[in-house]
Amino acid sequence: MTSVTQPARFQPRSLDAINFLLADVRGALGPYLNVFLVTQQHWSQSEVGLVTTLGGLLGLAVQTPIGAAIDETRAKRGAIILALAVLALGAVVIFAMPTFWPVAIANSLMAVVGDVFGPAVAALTLGLYARRQLARRLGRNSAFDHAGNVAIAVVAGAVGYVFSQRAVFLLVPAFGVLAGLAVLSIPAASIDHDRARDLCEDPAASPAGAAGYGILFRSRPLVVFGLCVMLFHLANAALLPLVGQKLAAAYPNEATAMMSACIVAAQAVMLPIAVLVGRTADTWGRKPLFLAGFAILPIRAVLYTFSDNSLWLIGVQLLDGIGAGIFGALTPLVIADIMHGTGRYNLAQGAIATVQGIGASLSGLAAGVIVDRFGYSAAFLAAGGAALMALVIFALRMPETAERETATT
């Protein structure tokens, strides 16, 4: 077993707990908000899409600056805790005042602070682990994230069934406290802040220090990867909420439980996929694994149109576990490959999250408009077209980012 390089006082299970509990915090919102607003508050698809888009656009506007700030700050733990506090407050507002403007404002604030978690946790990981351990550790991060999503789906489903869909939002502050404690269990002194931003460890190799912000546009692999990420999320972000709405319409009393079943089905598959990716990314290479993940999405989108049966819809949702499992585990690793030695890892994380947010925000609005005018099947097919475009661009234009010696040994 490879020995870890962090100080003995750092316990790897603290990072496991952070990934698990942050998934619980985020998972208590997500698609449950859309289903709650449509089925319980009787919002139109367009209204829900507008709120989702407003939050997404505001969030993506600050995502890259947030990444840059995480590169610079040594208070990475504090950034996560502050974001948790705002997220908890927003969830309480939605619970207490589920009308348009309170929900729109709270959702927008939550979208902004939600941008902190991905780059900050990835930065902590880089700052705690040597590069040779990165693929396995990021795969483990992703696995615990998916385990947390399974746990919160089960808990949220039970709370929604026993109490109400509205009560699910109160899980956010509860899990937020636990996540904050997990963050504080990592001593600040254990974090190598130069390594956390992927700054070259050899000063002679990079005497000027961190690269300029223009690296985001000069790196062709990063630009191609960003385009593919945007298209992937344009296709993917609306699929689960749409499926949840179809299930809620057919089974209004079991809406939250049905949504939980969809999430559990996918996340249960994502967990072993993330572990597999972490163990094979250095030997198989990044590109073959990513191609498999991209290929699953258009197939899944088309299959949703075949039947409205609940078992069929939940069964198709299993495919999301393969695509999203690969995507979640590999994305921070590919960015680390591309940005190695530049000192701008978290900036790049923020930029990729920005284009991801663009895709996801437009996905909610486009899906809502298409469903209102043409129905669910048309929305699924449109998503499938965007997914196919992402697959083609990735296959033709994205290079392998793993170093040759590790990708072929």
C-alpha positions as CSV (number, residue, x, y, z in Angstrom):
1,M,0.0,0.0,0.0
2,T,1.3,3.5,-0.9
3,S,2.2,5.5,2.1
4,V,0.5,8.9,2.5
5,T,2.5,12.0,2.8
6,Q,0.3,14.1,5.1
7,P,1.1,14.6,8.7
8,A,0.0,11.8,11.1
9,R,-2.6,14.0,12.8
10,F,-4.6,14.2,9.6
11,Q,-7.1,11.3,9.4
12,P,-8.2,10.4,5.8
13,R,-11.7,9.5,7.2
14,S,-12.2,13.2,7.8
15,L,-12.1,13.8,4.1
16,D,-14.4,10.8,3.6
17,A,-16.9,12.4,6.0
18,I,-16.7,15.8,4.3
19,N,-17.6,14.3,0.9
20,F,-20.3,12.1,2.4
21,L,-22.0,14.9,4.4
22,L,-21.7,17.6,1.7
23,A,-23.6,15.3,-0.5
24,D,-26.3,15.1,2.2
25,V,-26.5,18.9,2.4
26,R,-26.8,19.4,-1.4
27,G,-28.9,16.3,-1.9
28,A,-31.6,17.6,0.4
29,L,-32.4,20.3,-2.2
30,G,-31.7,19.5,-5.8
31,P,-34.5,17.9,-7.7
32,Y,-36.8,17.9,-4.6
33,L,-37.2,21.6,-5.0
34,N,-38.5,21.3,-8.6
35,V,-40.9,18.5,-7.7
36,F,-42.1,20.4,-4.6
37,L,-42.8,23.6,-6.5
38,V,-44.6,21.9,-9.4
39,T,-46.7,19.3,-7.4
40,Q,-47.3,21.1,-4.1
41,Q,-47.2,24.8,-4.9
42,H,-48.6,24.4,-8.4
43,W,-45.9,26.4,-10.2
44,S,-45.8,26.2,-14.0
45,Q,-42.8,24.6,-15.7
46,S,-41.8,27.9,-17.0
47,E,-41.8,29.5,-13.6
48,V,-39.7,26.7,-12.2
49,G,-37.3,27.0,-15.2
50,L,-37.0,30.7,-14.6
51,V,-36.1,30.4,-11.0
52,T,-33.6,27.6,-11.8
53,T,-32.0,29.7,-14.6
54,L,-31.8,32.9,-12.4
55,G,-30.0,31.0,-9.7
56,G,-27.8,29.2,-12.2
57,L,-26.8,32.4,-14.1
58,L,-25.9,34.2,-10.9
59,G,-24.0,31.2,-9.6
60,L,-22.0,30.8,-12.8
61,A,-21.1,34.5,-12.8
62,V,-19.1,34.1,-9.6
63,Q,-17.8,30.5,-10.1
64,T,-14.5,31.4,-11.7
65,P,-13.7,34.2,-9.3
66,I,-14.5,31.8,-6.5
67,G,-12.0,29.3,-7.9
68,A,-9.4,32.1,-8.1
69,A,-10.1,33.1,-4.5
70,I,-9.7,29.5,-3.4
71,D,-6.3,29.4,-5.1
72,E,-5.2,32.4,-3.1
73,T,-6.8,31.9,0.3
74,R,-5.4,29.8,3.1
75,A,-8.8,29.7,4.8
76,K,-10.2,26.9,2.6
77,R,-11.9,25.3,5.6
78,G,-13.6,28.6,6.5
79,A,-14.9,29.1,3.0
80,I,-16.7,25.7,3.2
81,I,-18.2,26.5,6.6
82,L,-19.4,29.9,5.4
83,A,-21.0,28.3,2.4
84,L,-22.7,25.8,4.6
85,A,-24.2,28.5,6.8
86,V,-25.7,30.4,3.8
87,L,-27.0,27.1,2.3
88,A,-28.8,26.2,5.5
89,L,-30.4,29.7,5.8
90,G,-31.6,29.5,2.2
91,A,-33.3,26.1,2.8
92,V,-35.1,27.5,5.9
93,V,-36.4,30.4,3.8
94,I,-37.8,28.0,1.2
95,F,-39.4,26.0,3.9
96,A,-41.0,29.0,5.5
97,M,-41.9,31.1,2.4
98,P,-42.3,29.0,-0.7
99,T,-43.5,31.9,-2.9
100,F,-41.8,33.2,-6.0
101,W,-39.5,35.9,-4.8
102,P,-38.3,34.4,-1.5
103,V,-37.6,31.1,-3.4
104,A,-35.9,32.9,-6.2
105,I,-33.6,34.9,-3.9
106,A,-32.8,32.0,-1.7
107,N,-32.2,29.7,-4.6
108,S,-29.8,32.3,-6.1
109,L,-27.8,32.7,-2.9
110,M,-27.6,28.9,-2.6
111,A,-26.4,28.6,-6.2
112,V,-23.6,31.1,-5.4
113,V,-22.3,29.4,-2.3
114,G,-22.8,25.9,-3.8
115,D,-20.1,26.8,-6.2
116,V,-17.6,26.8,-3.3
117,F,-17.8,23.1,-2.4
118,G,-16.4,21.4,-5.5
119,P,-13.2,23.5,-5.9
120,A,-12.6,23.8,-2.2
121,V,-12.8,20.0,-1.5
122,A,-10.6,19.3,-4.5
123,A,-8.1,21.9,-3.3
124,L,-8.1,20.2,0.2
125,T,-7.4,16.9,-1.5
126,L,-4.5,18.2,-3.5
127,G,-3.1,19.9,-0.4
128,L,-3.3,16.7,1.6
129,Y,-2.1,14.0,-0.9
130,A,0.8,13.5,-3.2
131,R,0.2,13.6,-6.9
132,R,0.8,9.8,-7.3
133,Q,-2.1,9.2,-5.0
134,L,-4.5,11.6,-6.6
135,A,-6.4,9.3,-8.9
136,R,-7.3,6.9,-6.2
137,R,-8.1,9.6,-3.7
138,L,-10.4,11.6,-6.1
139,G,-12.1,8.3,-6.9
140,R,-12.6,7.7,-3.2
141,N,-13.9,11.3,-2.8
142,S,-16.5,10.6,-5.5
143,A,-17.5,7.3,-4.0
144,F,-18.2,8.9,-0.6
145,D,-20.1,11.7,-2.4
146,H,-22.3,9.1,-4.1
147,A,-22.8,7.2,-0.8
148,G,-23.9,10.4,0.8
149,N,-26.4,11.0,-2.0
150,V,-27.8,7.5,-1.5
151,A,-28.2,8.1,2.3
152,I,-29.9,11.5,1.9
153,A,-32.2,10.1,-0.8
154,V,-33.4,7.4,1.6
155,V,-33.7,9.9,4.5
156,A,-35.4,12.5,2.4
157,G,-37.8,9.9,1.0
158,A,-38.8,8.8,4.5
159,V,-39.2,12.4,5.7
160,G,-41.2,13.3,2.7
161,Y,-43.5,10.3,3.0
162,V,-44.0,10.5,6.8
163,F,-44.2,14.3,7.1
164,S,-44.3,16.3,3.8
165,Q,-42.2,17.2,0.8
166,R,-41.7,20.6,2.5
167,A,-40.1,19.1,5.6
168,V,-37.2,17.7,3.5
169,F,-35.7,21.2,3.3
170,L,-35.1,21.2,7.1
171,L,-32.5,18.4,6.6
172,V,-30.1,21.0,5.1
173,P,-29.2,22.8,8.3
174,A,-29.1,19.5,10.2
175,F,-26.5,18.0,7.9
176,G,-24.8,21.3,7.5
177,V,-23.8,21.3,11.1
178,L,-22.3,17.8,10.8
179,A,-20.5,18.8,7.6
180,G,-19.0,21.8,9.3
181,L,-17.7,19.6,12.2
182,A,-16.1,17.3,9.6
183,V,-14.3,20.2,8.0
184,L,-12.9,21.4,11.3
185,S,-11.6,18.0,12.1
186,I,-8.9,18.6,9.4
187,P,-6.1,20.6,11.0
188,A,-5.2,23.7,8.9
189,A,-1.5,22.9,9.3
190,S,-2.0,19.6,7.5
191,I,-2.8,21.4,4.2
192,D,0.0,22.2,1.7
193,H,-1.4,25.4,0.2
194,D,1.0,25.5,-2.8
195,R,0.2,21.9,-3.7
196,A,-3.5,22.7,-3.1
197,R,-3.4,25.1,-6.1
198,D,-1.3,22.6,-8.1
199,L,1.7,25.0,-8.1
200,C,4.9,23.4,-9.5
201,E,6.8,21.8,-6.6
202,D,10.1,22.6,-8.2
203,P,10.7,26.4,-8.1
204,A,13.4,26.1,-10.9
205,A,10.8,24.6,-13.2
206,S,8.4,27.5,-12.7
207,P,10.4,30.5,-11.4
208,A,7.6,33.0,-12.2
209,G,5.2,31.3,-9.9
210,A,1.5,30.9,-10.8
211,A,0.4,31.4,-14.4
212,G,-1.7,34.3,-15.5
213,Y,-5.5,34.1,-15.8
214,G,-5.1,33.8,-19.6
215,I,-4.1,30.2,-19.2
216,L,-7.8,29.4,-19.3
217,F,-8.0,30.5,-22.9
218,R,-4.5,29.4,-24.0
219,S,-5.0,25.8,-23.0
220,R,-6.8,24.1,-25.9
221,P,-7.5,20.9,-24.0
222,L,-9.2,22.9,-21.3
223,V,-11.3,24.8,-23.8
224,V,-12.4,21.6,-25.5
225,F,-13.1,19.9,-22.2
226,G,-15.2,22.9,-21.1
227,L,-17.3,22.8,-24.2
228,C,-18.0,19.1,-23.7
229,V,-18.8,19.7,-20.1
230,M,-21.3,22.4,-21.0
231,L,-23.1,20.2,-23.5
232,F,-23.1,17.2,-21.1
233,H,-24.9,19.3,-18.5
234,L,-27.2,21.0,-21.0
235,A,-28.4,17.5,-21.8
236,N,-28.2,15.9,-18.3
237,A,-29.3,18.5,-15.7
238,A,-33.0,18.5,-16.6
239,L,-33.5,14.7,-17.0
240,L,-33.9,13.7,-13.4
241,P,-36.3,16.6,-12.5
242,L,-38.4,15.8,-15.6
243,V,-38.6,12.1,-14.6
244,G,-39.5,13.2,-11.1
245,Q,-42.3,15.4,-12.4
246,K,-43.7,12.5,-14.5
247,L,-43.6,10.2,-11.5
248,A,-45.2,12.8,-9.3
249,A,-48.0,13.4,-11.7
250,A,-48.8,9.7,-11.8
251,Y,-48.2,9.0,-8.0
252,P,-48.8,12.3,-6.2
253,N,-48.8,10.8,-2.7
254,E,-45.5,9.0,-3.2
255,A,-43.7,11.8,-5.2
256,T,-40.8,12.2,-2.8
257,A,-40.4,8.5,-2.3
258,M,-40.4,8.0,-6.1
259,M,-37.8,10.7,-6.6
260,S,-35.7,9.1,-3.9
261,A,-35.9,5.8,-5.7
262,C,-34.5,7.4,-8.9
263,I,-31.7,9.0,-7.0
264,V,-30.8,5.8,-5.0
265,A,-30.9,3.7,-8.2
266,A,-28.4,6.0,-9.9
267,Q,-26.2,6.7,-6.9
268,A,-25.9,3.0,-6.0
269,V,-24.3,2.5,-9.4
270,M,-22.1,5.6,-9.3
271,L,-20.4,4.4,-6.1
272,P,-18.6,1.3,-7.5
273,I,-18.1,3.2,-10.8
274,A,-16.2,5.9,-9.0
275,V,-14.0,3.4,-7.2
276,L,-13.3,1.6,-10.5
277,V,-12.4,4.9,-12.2
278,G,-10.0,5.8,-9.4
279,R,-8.3,2.5,-9.7
280,T,-8.0,2.4,-13.5
281,A,-7.6,6.0,-14.6
282,D,-3.8,5.8,-14.4
283,T,-3.5,2.6,-16.4
284,W,-6.4,2.8,-18.9
285,G,-6.1,6.5,-19.5
286,R,-8.7,9.2,-19.0
287,K,-10.2,9.4,-22.5
288,P,-11.6,5.9,-22.9
289,L,-13.3,6.1,-19.6
290,F,-14.8,9.5,-20.4
291,L,-16.0,8.4,-23.8
292,A,-18.0,5.6,-22.1
293,G,-19.5,8.2,-19.8
294,F,-20.5,10.5,-22.6
295,A,-21.9,7.7,-24.7
296,I,-24.4,6.6,-22.0
297,L,-26.2,9.9,-21.9
298,P,-27.9,10.1,-25.3
299,I,-29.0,6.4,-24.9
300,R,-30.6,7.2,-21.6
301,A,-32.4,10.3,-22.9
302,V,-34.0,8.3,-25.7
303,L,-35.0,5.4,-23.5
304,Y,-37.0,7.7,-21.3
305,T,-39.4,8.2,-24.2
306,F,-40.3,4.5,-24.5
307,S,-42.6,4.2,-21.5
308,D,-44.2,6.1,-18.6
309,N,-44.1,3.1,-16.4
310,S,-42.5,3.9,-13.0
311,L,-40.3,0.7,-13.0
312,W,-39.1,1.5,-16.5
313,L,-38.2,5.1,-15.6
314,I,-36.4,4.1,-12.5
315,G,-34.6,1.4,-14.4
316,V,-33.4,3.7,-17.1
317,Q,-32.2,6.1,-14.3
318,L,-29.6,3.4,-13.4
319,L,-27.7,4.4,-16.6
320,D,-27.1,7.8,-15.0
321,G,-25.0,6.0,-12.5
322,I,-22.5,5.0,-15.1
323,G,-22.2,8.3,-16.9
324,A,-22.3,10.6,-13.9
325,G,-20.1,8.2,-11.9
326,I,-17.4,8.5,-14.5
327,F,-17.9,12.2,-14.9
328,G,-17.7,13.0,-11.2
329,A,-14.6,11.0,-10.5
330,L,-12.6,12.0,-13.6
331,T,-13.4,15.7,-14.0
332,P,-11.1,17.0,-11.1
333,L,-8.4,14.6,-12.2
334,V,-8.4,15.7,-15.9
335,I,-8.3,19.4,-14.8
336,A,-5.3,18.5,-12.6
337,D,-3.6,16.9,-15.6
338,I,-4.2,19.9,-17.8
339,M,-3.2,22.5,-15.2
340,H,-0.3,20.7,-13.5
341,G,2.4,23.2,-12.4
342,T,0.4,26.3,-13.3
343,G,-0.8,27.2,-9.8
344,R,-4.3,27.8,-11.3
345,Y,-6.0,24.5,-10.6
346,N,-8.9,26.0,-8.6
347,L,-9.3,28.8,-11.1
348,A,-9.7,26.1,-13.8
349,Q,-12.0,24.2,-11.5
350,G,-14.1,27.3,-11.2
351,A,-14.1,28.0,-15.0
352,I,-15.2,24.4,-15.8
353,A,-17.9,24.7,-13.1
354,T,-19.0,28.0,-14.8
355,V,-19.5,26.3,-18.2
356,Q,-21.2,23.4,-16.4
357,G,-23.5,25.9,-14.7
358,I,-24.3,27.5,-18.1
359,G,-25.3,24.1,-19.4
360,A,-27.3,23.2,-16.4
361,S,-29.1,26.5,-16.1
362,L,-30.1,26.6,-19.8
363,S,-31.1,22.9,-19.4
364,G,-33.8,23.8,-16.8
365,L,-35.2,26.7,-18.8
366,A,-35.1,24.9,-22.2
367,A,-36.7,21.7,-20.7
368,G,-39.5,23.7,-19.1
369,V,-40.4,25.6,-22.2
370,I,-40.2,22.4,-24.4
371,V,-42.4,20.4,-22.0
372,D,-45.0,23.2,-21.8
373,R,-45.2,23.4,-25.6
374,F,-44.4,20.0,-26.9
375,G,-44.4,17.5,-24.1
376,Y,-42.0,15.4,-22.2
377,S,-40.8,13.2,-25.0
378,A,-39.7,16.2,-27.1
379,A,-37.7,17.4,-24.1
380,F,-36.0,14.1,-23.7
381,L,-35.1,13.9,-27.4
382,A,-33.7,17.4,-27.4
383,A,-31.5,16.5,-24.4
384,G,-30.3,13.4,-26.3
385,G,-29.3,15.5,-29.3
386,A,-27.1,17.8,-27.1
387,A,-25.6,14.7,-25.4
388,L,-24.7,13.2,-28.8
389,M,-23.0,16.4,-29.8
390,A,-20.8,16.3,-26.7
391,L,-19.8,12.8,-27.4
392,V,-18.7,13.6,-31.0
393,I,-16.7,16.7,-29.9
394,F,-14.9,14.8,-27.1
395,A,-14.1,11.8,-29.3
396,L,-12.6,14.0,-32.1
397,R,-11.0,16.9,-30.3
398,M,-10.1,16.0,-26.7
399,P,-6.6,14.5,-26.2
400,E,-5.6,12.0,-23.6
401,T,-4.4,14.0,-20.6
402,A,-2.7,11.2,-18.6
403,E,1.0,11.1,-18.8
404,R,2.1,8.5,-21.4
405,E,4.1,6.4,-18.9
406,T,1.1,6.1,-16.5
407,A,-1.5,5.7,-19.1
408,T,0.2,2.7,-20.7
409,T,1.8,0.9,-17.8
